[in-house]
């Protein structure tokens, strides 16, 4: 979970494992951390400076951790991973399927054993962990408190219908304001809606259950609720006037400026957008985080998951130091809390920017698919042509809603048919 996880959520193109043709380099490994390693990231390297400094103090034989930013991470890392040169530590692209993890990354340990310490060990295959999350996100919506309260809304909406009613109130009170921004132009932002999977049903096993369904967009199922809300909001004219132009870099400031009221995005944005809003001269205290508008037994729920899952390259020449850096950053430093994220450690703390949200919702994580079936959901998703974590099909959904070219029912019938065809193709 972007991304942000979504920032490194690559296209649906499945990587080819160069490692399947060439064995890892045979090098003389150090016993203790030493030398220099390279960490590839989509973030500003300056964010890592205090942790690198602390790491070098702990391991004086280590000369440096060179943090390199890939500005177009999804595409650049895909190119790098077609060679053996993709750094020592890196974020695992979303396009790497579970069965491909051993082709690219070092095994980190037994999953059941590591679950005693860490959460969200989703990058595992056959009960072996290949990546550790840098921090965790909850899934809700960023909103401008002044606009919502100014429209007379004092309680979070508890149903999709209430949510749309509230957006209409905002539109009526502030005609110049965009009630909800989709960030359509940034396709990866539409993949943020994927994070709501599991919330409508409050079902931690929904991902596996979907592989047994012929109609994930059937009445009452998670995707019918999630994508139905997106369709209805777009059809009602409650999104940005020209979805093809707005980008996240622009809209994150506009929600602080009070010209956008709501943005579906992971909780990572509370801290990161808040910092940029302050730099732009607005008050970050004006933004808050609300739950997805569904309740069960009078309670809100939110799924949680990893932001970026980091791994050690199978081709690293300095795996001892790379592993020590990974363990230090994730397990010992204050990185996750400093960046406003939930701790990947079970005994970790909740950051101050999320304390109010966490006090009002029950958090839960989706369960991984069973051993031996780790790739099943992704295989069906790809075979169906929908590619659920890509966001493109939601662009088509918004287009249909805005133009009226297809009804919601038509779209969902088509999606159900494509999913079932993909399911039959995979299951035989």
C-alpha positions as CSV (number, residue, x, y, z in Angstrom):
1,X,0.0,0.0,0.0
2,X,1.5,3.4,-2.2
3,X,3.1,5.6,-2.1
4,X,3.9,6.2,-1.8
5,X,3.4,2.6,-2.7
6,X,1.5,3.8,-5.7
7,X,4.4,6.0,-6.6
8,X,6.3,2.9,-7.3
9,X,3.3,1.0,-8.5
10,X,4.5,0.1,-11.9
11,X,2.5,-0.7,-15.0
12,X,1.1,-4.1,-15.4
13,X,4.0,-5.2,-17.5
14,X,5.5,-8.2,-15.7
15,X,9.3,-8.0,-15.4
16,X,11.5,-10.5,-17.0
17,X,13.9,-12.0,-14.6
18,X,17.4,-11.5,-16.0
19,X,18.5,-13.5,-13.0
20,X,16.9,-16.6,-14.5
21,X,19.6,-16.6,-17.0
22,X,22.6,-15.5,-14.9
23,X,23.6,-16.6,-11.4
24,X,24.3,-13.9,-8.8
25,X,27.9,-12.8,-8.7
26,X,30.2,-14.9,-6.7
27,X,31.9,-12.4,-4.3
28,X,33.7,-12.6,-1.0
29,X,31.1,-11.4,1.5
30,X,32.1,-9.4,4.6
31,X,31.1,-10.8,7.9
32,X,30.4,-7.4,9.4
33,X,28.9,-4.4,7.7
34,X,31.5,-2.4,5.8
35,X,32.1,-0.6,2.6
36,X,29.6,1.3,0.6
37,X,26.1,0.4,-0.6
38,X,23.5,2.0,-2.9
39,X,19.9,2.5,-1.9
40,X,17.5,3.3,-4.8
41,X,14.3,5.3,-4.0
42,X,11.6,7.5,-5.4
43,X,12.1,9.9,-2.5
44,X,14.3,12.9,-1.9
45,X,17.7,11.5,-0.7
46,X,17.8,14.3,1.9
47,X,15.0,12.4,3.8
48,X,17.5,9.6,4.6
49,X,20.4,11.8,5.8
50,X,19.8,11.5,9.5
51,X,19.4,7.7,9.3
52,X,22.5,7.3,7.2
53,X,24.4,9.3,9.7
54,X,23.1,7.2,12.6
55,X,23.8,4.0,10.7
56,X,27.4,5.0,10.0
57,X,27.9,5.8,13.7
58,X,26.6,2.3,14.6
59,X,28.8,0.6,12.0
60,X,32.0,2.6,11.7
61,X,33.4,0.2,9.1
62,X,30.7,1.3,6.7
63,X,31.9,4.1,4.4
64,X,28.6,5.3,3.0
65,X,25.0,4.6,2.1
66,X,24.6,6.3,-1.3
67,X,20.9,7.1,-1.6
68,X,19.9,7.7,-5.2
69,X,16.6,9.0,-6.4
70,X,14.9,7.7,-9.5
71,X,12.5,10.4,-10.5
72,X,10.4,8.1,-12.7
73,X,10.8,5.2,-10.4
74,X,8.3,2.7,-11.9
75,X,9.9,2.9,-15.4
76,X,13.5,3.5,-14.4
77,X,13.7,0.6,-11.9
78,X,12.1,-1.7,-14.4
79,X,14.9,-0.8,-16.8
80,X,17.5,-1.3,-14.1
81,X,16.1,-4.6,-13.1
82,X,16.6,-5.9,-16.7
83,X,20.3,-5.9,-15.8
84,X,22.1,-7.0,-12.6
85,X,22.7,-3.3,-11.6
86,X,19.7,-2.2,-9.5
87,X,21.4,-1.1,-6.4
88,X,21.9,-3.0,-3.1
89,X,18.6,-1.9,-1.4
90,X,15.5,-0.8,-3.3
91,X,11.7,-0.7,-3.2
92,X,10.1,-3.7,-4.8
93,X,8.0,-2.6,-7.9
94,X,4.4,-3.7,-7.8
95,X,4.8,-5.4,-11.1
96,X,7.0,-8.1,-9.6
97,X,4.7,-11.0,-8.9
98,X,5.2,-13.2,-5.8
99,X,6.8,-16.1,-7.7
100,X,9.3,-13.6,-9.2
101,X,10.6,-12.4,-5.9
102,X,13.3,-15.1,-5.6
103,X,14.6,-14.1,-9.0
104,X,15.4,-10.6,-7.9
105,X,15.8,-10.4,-4.2
106,X,17.6,-12.0,-1.2
107,X,15.5,-14.1,1.1
108,X,15.2,-12.3,4.5
109,X,13.7,-15.1,6.7
110,X,10.9,-17.3,7.6
111,X,7.6,-15.5,7.3
112,X,5.9,-17.0,10.4
113,X,9.0,-16.2,12.5
114,X,9.3,-12.6,11.2
115,X,5.6,-12.0,11.8
116,X,6.4,-12.0,15.5
117,X,8.2,-8.7,14.9
118,X,6.9,-7.1,11.7
119,X,3.6,-6.4,10.0
120,X,2.6,-6.4,6.3
121,X,5.1,-9.0,5.1
122,X,3.2,-9.2,1.8
123,X,6.3,-9.6,-0.3
124,X,6.7,-13.3,0.5
125,X,6.6,-16.5,-1.5
126,X,6.3,-20.0,-0.2
127,X,6.5,-18.7,3.4
128,X,9.9,-16.9,2.7
129,X,10.0,-13.1,3.2
130,X,11.8,-11.0,0.5
131,X,11.0,-7.5,1.6
132,X,10.3,-5.3,4.7
133,X,7.9,-2.3,4.6
134,X,9.4,1.1,5.3
135,X,6.2,2.2,7.0
136,X,2.5,1.5,6.9
137,X,-0.5,3.4,5.6
138,X,-4.2,3.3,6.5
139,X,-6.7,3.9,3.7
140,X,-9.1,6.8,3.9
141,X,-9.6,10.2,2.4
142,X,-7.7,13.5,2.8
143,X,-10.1,16.4,3.3
144,X,-10.2,20.1,4.0
145,X,-11.8,20.6,7.5
146,X,-12.8,24.2,6.9
147,X,-14.7,23.3,3.7
148,X,-16.5,20.3,5.2
149,X,-17.4,22.1,8.4
150,X,-18.3,25.3,6.5
151,X,-20.8,23.3,4.5
152,X,-22.4,22.3,7.8
153,X,-21.0,18.8,7.9
154,X,-20.0,17.8,11.4
155,X,-20.0,14.0,11.2
156,X,-18.2,11.7,8.8
157,X,-20.5,10.1,6.3
158,X,-21.3,6.5,7.1
159,X,-22.5,5.4,3.7
160,X,-21.7,6.1,0.0
161,X,-25.0,7.9,-0.3
162,X,-24.3,10.1,2.7
163,X,-20.8,10.8,1.2
164,X,-22.3,12.0,-2.1
165,X,-24.9,14.0,-0.2
166,X,-22.1,15.8,1.7
167,X,-20.1,16.5,-1.5
168,X,-23.3,18.1,-3.0
169,X,-23.6,20.3,0.2
170,X,-20.0,21.5,-0.4
171,X,-20.7,22.2,-4.0
172,X,-23.8,24.2,-3.1
173,X,-22.0,26.2,-0.4
174,X,-18.8,26.7,-2.4
175,X,-19.6,26.6,-6.1
176,X,-15.9,27.3,-7.0
177,X,-14.6,24.4,-5.0
178,X,-14.0,20.9,-6.4
179,X,-15.7,18.6,-3.9
180,X,-13.5,15.6,-4.8
181,X,-10.4,15.4,-6.9
182,X,-9.7,12.1,-8.7
183,X,-6.2,13.0,-10.0
184,X,-7.2,11.2,-13.1
185,X,-4.2,12.5,-15.0
186,X,-1.9,10.8,-12.6
187,X,-3.1,7.2,-13.2
188,X,-1.3,6.0,-10.2
189,X,-3.5,8.1,-8.0
190,X,-6.5,6.2,-9.2
191,X,-4.9,3.0,-7.9
192,X,-5.4,4.5,-4.4
193,X,-9.0,3.3,-4.7
194,X,-7.6,-0.2,-4.7
195,X,-6.6,0.4,-1.1
196,X,-10.3,0.3,-0.1
197,X,-10.6,-3.4,-1.0
198,X,-11.7,-5.2,2.1
199,X,-13.4,-2.2,3.8
200,X,-16.9,-2.6,2.3
201,X,-17.1,-6.2,3.3
202,X,-14.8,-5.9,6.4
203,X,-13.2,-9.1,5.1
204,X,-9.5,-9.6,5.5
205,X,-9.7,-12.5,3.1
206,X,-11.4,-10.7,0.3
207,X,-8.4,-10.9,-2.0
208,X,-8.5,-14.7,-2.0
209,X,-12.3,-14.8,-2.0
210,X,-12.3,-12.8,-5.2
211,X,-10.5,-15.5,-6.9
212,X,-13.5,-17.8,-6.3
213,X,-16.0,-15.2,-7.5
214,X,-17.4,-14.7,-11.0
215,X,-18.8,-11.2,-10.1
216,X,-16.5,-9.0,-7.9
217,X,-18.6,-6.1,-9.2
218,X,-21.9,-7.8,-8.3
219,X,-24.3,-6.2,-5.9
220,X,-22.9,-5.5,-2.5
221,X,-19.4,-6.9,-3.3
222,X,-16.4,-4.7,-2.6
223,X,-15.7,-3.4,-6.1
224,X,-19.4,-2.7,-6.7
225,X,-19.3,-0.4,-3.6
226,X,-15.9,1.2,-4.3
227,X,-16.1,1.7,-8.1
228,X,-19.8,2.5,-7.8
229,X,-19.0,5.4,-5.5
230,X,-16.3,6.7,-7.9
231,X,-18.8,6.4,-10.9
232,X,-21.6,8.1,-9.0
233,X,-19.4,11.0,-7.8
234,X,-18.1,11.5,-11.4
235,X,-21.5,11.2,-12.9
236,X,-22.9,13.8,-10.5
237,X,-20.2,16.4,-11.6
238,X,-18.6,16.4,-8.2
239,X,-15.0,15.9,-9.5
240,X,-12.5,18.3,-11.1
241,X,-13.8,20.0,-14.2
242,X,-11.0,18.8,-16.4
243,X,-9.6,15.5,-15.1
244,X,-7.0,15.3,-17.8
245,X,-5.0,18.2,-16.5
246,X,-4.8,18.0,-12.7
247,X,-1.8,16.3,-11.2
248,X,-1.1,15.3,-7.6
249,X,1.7,17.8,-7.2
250,X,-0.8,20.5,-7.9
251,X,-3.9,19.2,-6.1
252,X,-2.0,18.4,-2.9
253,X,-1.5,22.2,-2.5
254,X,-5.0,23.1,-3.6
255,X,-6.6,21.0,-0.9
256,X,-4.6,23.0,1.6
257,X,-5.5,26.2,-0.2
258,X,-9.2,25.4,0.1
259,X,-10.1,24.9,-3.6
260,X,-10.4,21.2,-3.3
261,X,-12.4,19.6,-0.5
262,X,-11.6,15.8,-0.7
263,X,-8.9,13.5,-2.1
264,X,-8.9,9.7,-2.0
265,X,-5.4,8.8,-1.0
266,X,-3.5,6.8,1.5
267,X,-2.6,8.2,4.9
268,X,0.9,8.8,3.7
269,X,-0.4,12.0,2.2
270,X,-1.3,13.5,5.6
271,X,2.3,14.1,6.5
272,X,3.8,14.6,3.1
273,X,1.1,16.8,1.6
274,X,1.0,18.6,4.9
275,X,4.6,19.6,4.6
276,X,4.2,20.8,1.1
277,X,1.1,22.8,2.0
278,X,3.1,24.5,4.8
279,X,5.8,25.4,2.3
280,X,3.3,26.9,0.0
281,X,2.1,29.2,2.7
282,X,-1.1,27.5,3.8
283,X,-2.0,25.9,7.2
284,X,-1.6,22.1,7.2
285,X,-3.9,22.0,10.3
286,X,-6.7,22.7,7.9
287,X,-6.5,19.2,6.4
288,X,-7.6,16.0,8.1
289,X,-8.1,12.4,7.3
290,X,-11.5,10.6,7.2
291,X,-12.5,7.0,6.9
292,X,-14.1,5.4,3.7
293,X,-17.8,5.9,4.1
294,X,-18.9,2.5,5.2
295,X,-19.6,1.2,8.7
296,X,-20.1,-2.2,10.2
297,X,-21.9,-2.4,13.5
298,X,-21.6,1.3,13.9
299,X,-17.9,1.4,13.5
300,X,-15.6,2.7,10.7
301,X,-12.8,0.3,9.5
302,X,-9.7,1.0,7.5
303,X,-7.3,-1.4,5.9
304,X,-3.6,-1.0,6.5
305,X,-0.7,-2.0,4.4
306,X,2.9,-1.3,3.5
307,X,3.9,1.9,1.8
308,X,7.1,0.8,0.1
309,X,8.5,-2.7,0.7
310,X,12.2,-2.6,0.5
311,X,14.5,-5.5,-0.4
312,X,18.1,-6.5,-0.9
313,X,19.2,-7.1,-4.5
314,X,20.0,-10.7,-5.3
315,X,23.0,-9.2,-7.2
316,X,24.3,-7.0,-4.5
317,X,28.1,-7.2,-3.9
318,X,27.6,-6.2,-0.3
319,X,24.6,-8.1,1.0
320,X,25.7,-8.0,4.7
321,X,25.8,-4.2,4.8
322,X,22.6,-4.0,2.7
323,X,20.7,-6.3,5.1
324,X,22.1,-4.4,8.1
325,X,20.9,-1.1,6.6
326,X,17.5,-2.5,5.8
327,X,17.1,-3.9,9.4
328,X,18.3,-0.6,10.9
329,X,16.1,1.6,8.8
330,X,12.9,-0.5,9.3
331,X,13.5,-2.0,12.7
332,X,15.6,0.4,14.7
333,X,15.3,4.0,13.4
334,X,12.4,6.4,13.8
335,X,12.0,6.6,10.0
336,X,8.3,5.5,9.8
337,X,7.2,7.8,12.7
338,X,9.2,10.7,11.3
339,X,7.5,10.4,8.0
340,X,4.0,10.2,9.5
341,X,3.6,6.5,8.9
342,X,2.4,3.6,10.9
343,X,5.3,1.5,12.3
344,X,6.0,-1.8,10.5
345,X,7.0,-3.1,13.9
346,X,4.1,-4.7,15.9
347,X,5.3,-2.9,19.0
348,X,5.7,0.4,17.1
349,X,3.9,3.7,17.9
350,X,1.3,5.7,16.0
351,X,2.5,9.0,14.6
352,X,0.9,12.1,15.9
353,X,-0.6,13.1,12.6
354,X,-2.7,9.9,12.6
355,X,-3.7,9.7,16.2
356,X,-7.1,11.3,15.7
357,X,-7.9,9.1,12.7
358,X,-6.8,5.9,14.4
359,X,-8.9,6.8,17.5
360,X,-12.0,6.7,15.3
361,X,-11.5,3.6,13.2
362,X,-10.7,-0.1,13.6
363,X,-7.6,-1.0,11.6
364,X,-7.1,-4.3,9.9
365,X,-4.8,-5.8,7.3
366,X,-5.7,-8.1,4.4
367,X,-4.5,-11.6,4.6
368,X,-2.0,-12.8,2.0
369,X,-3.1,-15.6,-0.4
370,X,-2.4,-19.1,0.8
371,X,0.9,-20.7,0.1
372,X,1.0,-22.1,-3.4
373,X,-1.6,-19.6,-4.5
374,X,0.3,-16.4,-4.0
375,X,0.0,-15.3,-7.6
376,X,-3.6,-16.3,-8.2
377,X,-5.2,-12.9,-7.7
378,X,-2.5,-11.1,-9.8
379,X,-2.7,-13.8,-12.5
380,X,-6.5,-13.4,-12.8
381,X,-6.2,-9.7,-12.7
382,X,-3.7,-9.7,-15.6
383,X,-5.5,-12.4,-17.6
384,X,-8.7,-10.4,-17.3
385,X,-7.1,-7.4,-18.8
386,X,-8.5,-5.3,-16.0
387,X,-5.2,-5.0,-14.0
388,X,-6.7,-3.9,-10.8
389,X,-3.6,-2.1,-9.3
390,X,-2.9,-0.1,-12.4
391,X,-5.7,2.5,-12.3
392,X,-6.3,2.7,-16.0
393,X,-9.6,0.9,-15.9
394,X,-10.8,3.5,-13.4
395,X,-9.9,6.2,-16.0
396,X,-12.3,4.5,-18.4
397,X,-14.9,4.3,-15.6
398,X,-14.6,8.1,-15.0
399,X,-14.8,8.7,-18.8
400,X,-18.0,6.7,-19.0
401,X,-19.5,8.4,-16.0
402,X,-18.7,11.9,-17.2
403,X,-19.9,11.3,-20.7
404,X,-22.7,8.9,-20.0
405,X,-21.4,6.6,-22.7
406,X,-22.0,3.6,-20.5
407,X,-24.2,3.1,-17.4
408,X,-22.7,1.8,-14.2
409,X,-24.5,-1.5,-14.7
410,X,-23.1,-1.9,-18.3
411,X,-19.6,-1.2,-17.0
412,X,-19.9,-3.6,-14.1
413,X,-21.4,-6.4,-16.3
414,X,-18.4,-6.0,-18.6
415,X,-15.9,-6.0,-15.7
416,X,-17.5,-9.1,-14.3
417,X,-17.4,-10.9,-17.7
418,X,-13.7,-10.0,-18.2
419,X,-12.9,-11.1,-14.6
420,X,-14.6,-14.4,-15.1
421,X,-12.9,-15.0,-18.5
422,X,-9.6,-14.3,-16.9
423,X,-10.4,-16.6,-14.0
424,X,-11.4,-19.4,-16.3
425,X,-8.2,-18.8,-18.3
426,X,-6.0,-19.1,-15.2
427,X,-7.9,-21.9,-13.4
428,X,-8.6,-23.8,-16.6
